[in-house]
């Protein structure tokens, strides 16, 4: 088990970010620990099993972020219940999920219960490092394939408001959700920036929203009946690293994330404002 003791000398250089690695397979967990510690600025302070009890105990190491190796496969019996239990046990500490699959239902459920982002296992080590840094900065990390899968589900866009959207408006929404700015959207669709703005105005009116952040929330609204409003979760000021904080009994309450990272490829991540 990793358990790093960091220098407490106030005159020394800044301490690295404290990372806890969790996962079901000890050999894989150890490999992830070594991979993360290669990156400058990270220190693996603990590794543990994927169980609520082990995660609660790991919080004593006061992690800045938990990297969780987790199979997001809803075909397994009780998968959603297990995901919810694990995320509740983290008591608000940012959780980045490393997974081999991008099961849409499980991804939506995990986002609504506190996950800060997802990295697919076929990604490069550099991508993993950038995703961890994004999570530490309070940014959401989503890979393009994950974002596209979430958009295809688009439950909120199939309701009373969504049925009024035109095909072009749906195209624009997909690009907005991928984090693209108006100028890039205009170039992709071979239209003017003014036309993009007109379409966005129409979209906001039809969905009864006022900005891009609300559009992101709208994408996840009503996906999982037992979950409350979506929680795009970043660290909680004053509590994220406090092991004395009691784990919540239900899904985490809504919190604000002002930026998201969509990995368009290993070489070209895109950061976009949500407001």
Residue pairs with C-beta under 8 A, 6 or more apart in sequence:
1 46
1 47
1 48
2 21
2 33
2 44
2 45
2 46
2 47
3 45
3 46
3 61
4 43
4 44
4 45
6 15
6 16
6 18
6 43
6 45
7 15
15 43
16 40
16 41
16 42
16 43
17 41
17 42
17 43
17 64
17 65
17 132
17 136
18 43
18 45
18 61
18 62
18 63
18 64
18 65
18 241
19 36
19 42
19 43
19 44
19 45
19 63
19 64
19 65
19 66
19 67
19 132
20 44
20 45
20 46
20 47
20 48
20 55
20 58
20 59
20 61
20 63
20 65
20 66
20 67
20 93
21 29
21 32
21 33
21 36
21 44
21 46
21 47
21 48
21 66
21 67
21 69
22 29
22 47
22 48
22 49
22 50
22 54
22 55
22 58
22 66
22 67
22 68
22 69
22 86
23 29
23 32
23 47
23 49
23 50
23 68
23 69
23 70
23 98
24 49
24 50
24 69
24 71
25 69
28 69
29 47
29 69
30 47
32 67
32 69
32 98
33 44
33 47
35 125
35 128
36 42
36 44
36 67
36 128
36 129
36 132
37 43
37 44
38 125
39 129
39 132
41 133
42 129
42 132
45 61
45 62
45 63
46 58
46 61
46 63
48 54
48 55
48 57
48 58
50 68
50 69
50 70
50 86
51 86
52 85
52 86
52 88
52 89
52 247
53 89
55 66
55 86
55 89
55 90
56 89
56 91
56 247
58 66
59 90
59 91
59 93
59 243
60 243
62 241
62 242
62 243
63 93
63 241
64 93
64 94
64 136
64 235
64 240
64 241
65 93
65 94
65 95
65 96
65 116
65 132
65 135
65 136
66 90
66 93
66 94
66 95
66 96
67 96
67 98
67 132
68 86
68 95
68 96
68 97
68 98
69 98
69 99
70 83
70 86
70 97
70 98
70 99
71 79
71 99
71 100
71 101
72 79
72 83
72 97
72 99
72 101
72 102
72 103
72 106
72 107
72 110
72 118
73 79
73 101
73 103
73 106
74 80
74 103
74 105
74 106
79 106
80 105
80 106
80 109
80 224
83 106
83 109
83 110
83 113
84 109
84 113
84 251
87 95
87 110
87 113
87 114
87 115
87 252
88 113
88 114
88 247
88 248
88 249
88 250
88 251
88 252
89 247
90 114
90 247
91 239
91 243
91 245
91 246
91 247
91 248
92 114
92 233
92 235
92 236
92 239
92 240
92 245
92 248
92 252
93 235
93 240
93 241
94 116
94 135
94 136
94 138
94 233
94 234
94 235
94 240
95 114
95 115
95 116
96 115
96 116
96 117
96 118
96 119
96 131
96 132
96 135
96 141
97 110
97 115
97 117
97 118
97 119
98 118
98 119
98 121
98 128
99 118
99 119
99 120
99 121
100 120
100 121
100 122
102 118
102 120
102 143
102 145
102 146
102 149
104 149
104 150
104 152
104 153
105 153
105 223
105 224
107 118
107 146
107 149
107 150
108 150
108 153
108 220
108 223
108 224
109 223
109 224
109 227
110 118
111 220
111 230
111 231
111 232
112 220
112 223
112 224
112 227
112 228
112 230
112 231
112 251
113 227
113 231
113 251
113 252
114 231
114 233
114 251
114 252
115 233
116 135
116 139
116 140
116 141
116 233
116 234
116 257
117 131
117 134
117 135
117 139
117 140
117 141
117 142
117 261
118 141
118 142
118 143
118 146
119 127
119 128
119 131
119 141
119 143
120 143
120 145
120 146
123 131
123 143
123 263
123 266
124 266
126 266
127 263
127 266
127 269
130 141
130 261
130 263
130 269
131 141
131 261
131 263
134 140
134 141
134 261
134 271
135 141
138 234
138 235
138 257
138 258
138 259
139 234
139 257
139 259
139 260
139 261
139 271
140 232
140 257
140 259
140 260
140 261
141 260
141 261
141 263
142 150
142 260
142 261
142 262
142 263
143 262
143 263
144 178
144 262
144 263
144 264
144 265
147 177
147 178
147 179
147 262
148 174
148 178
150 177
150 219
150 220
151 173
151 174
151 177
151 178
151 219
153 223
154 162
154 173
154 219
155 221
155 222
155 223
156 162
156 207
156 218
156 219
156 220
156 221
156 222
157 165
157 170
157 173
157 207
157 218
157 219
159 222
161 206
161 207
161 208
162 206
162 207
164 206
165 173
165 203
165 206
165 207
168 189
168 199
169 199
169 202
169 203
169 206
171 189
172 185
172 189
172 196
172 199
172 200
172 203
173 203
173 215
175 184
175 185
175 188
175 189
176 185
176 200
176 212
176 215
177 215
177 216
177 219
178 262
178 264
178 270
179 260
179 261
179 262
179 270
179 271
179 272
180 188
180 270
180 272
181 272
182 193
182 196
182 197
182 200
183 193
185 196
186 192
186 193
186 195
186 196
189 196
203 215
204 210
204 211
204 214
204 215
207 214
207 215
207 218
209 215
209 218
211 274
211 275
212 273
212 274
212 275
213 256
213 258
213 274
213 275
216 232
216 260
216 274
217 229
217 230
217 232
220 230
221 229
221 230
227 251
228 250
228 251
228 253
228 254
229 253
229 254
230 254
231 251
231 252
231 253
231 254
231 255
232 254
232 255
232 256
232 257
232 274
233 252
233 255
233 257
234 255
234 256
234 257
235 241
236 255
239 245
257 274
258 273
258 274
258 275
259 271
259 272
259 273
259 274
260 271
260 272
260 274
261 269
261 270
261 271
262 269
262 270
262 272
263 269
263 270
264 270
